[in-house]
C-alpha cells in the first residue's frame, strides 16, 4: 500500500524552500557569502545595467520579505566586499569579482538543481509553478493588507 502524496500546504512549501535554501547556503559558505547577499547580487547580475539603489532594495524586500534596513545593510556588505559598486548617482552595478562569484555559485548549483528536479515532468513543474505563483500572489496581498492595518 502506498501513501498518498501530501497536499500542498504551508508546511510542504516551507520544507521544500528550506531544503533548497540549505543546498544553496552550503554552496555559498566557502565563498563567505550569505543567502541574502546572493539574492541581492543576483538582482544586479541579471539586470541589463546598473540598478537604482531604491529599486534594488525594493527587489530584495519583495523577494525575501526582509526589512529595507536589512537590504540596505546587505548592499553595504557587498560594496565593502568589492562585489557591488556605486556606478553613478544612486545606481548600483556588479563588479567583475561580483559577476565571477555569481557565475561560480550558479555553476556549482546547476548540477545540484538538475538532480533535485530530475524525473519531475514538465507538466508537473508547470502546475506547481502556477500553484506557487498564485499562493505567492495571495500571500503578498494578505501581507499588504496586514501592513496597511498595522500602520
Residue pairs with C-beta under 8 A, 6 or more apart in sequence:
6 12
8 131
8 135
13 132
13 135
20 116
21 35
23 109
23 112
23 116
24 35
24 38
24 105
24 109
25 34
25 35
27 105
27 108
27 109
27 112
28 34
28 35
28 37
28 38
28 105
31 101
31 104
31 105
32 81
33 41
33 101
33 105
34 74
35 64
36 60
36 64
36 66
36 70
36 71
36 74
37 74
37 77
37 78
37 83
38 102
38 105
39 60
39 63
39 64
40 56
40 60
40 71
40 74
40 75
40 78
40 84
41 78
41 83
41 84
41 94
41 98
41 101
41 102
42 102
43 51
43 56
43 59
43 60
43 63
44 50
44 51
44 56
44 84
44 92
44 93
44 94
44 98
45 94
45 98
45 99
45 102
49 93
50 87
50 88
50 91
50 92
50 93
51 59
51 91
51 92
51 93
52 90
52 91
52 92
53 75
53 86
53 90
53 91
53 92
54 90
56 71
56 75
56 92
57 68
57 71
57 72
57 75
60 66
60 70
60 71
60 74
61 67
61 68
61 71
65 143
75 84
75 92
78 84
78 98
79 85
79 86
82 95
82 97
82 98
83 94
83 95
83 97
83 98
83 101
84 92
84 93
84 94
84 95
84 98
85 92
85 93
85 94
85 95
86 92
86 93
87 93
94 102
117 125
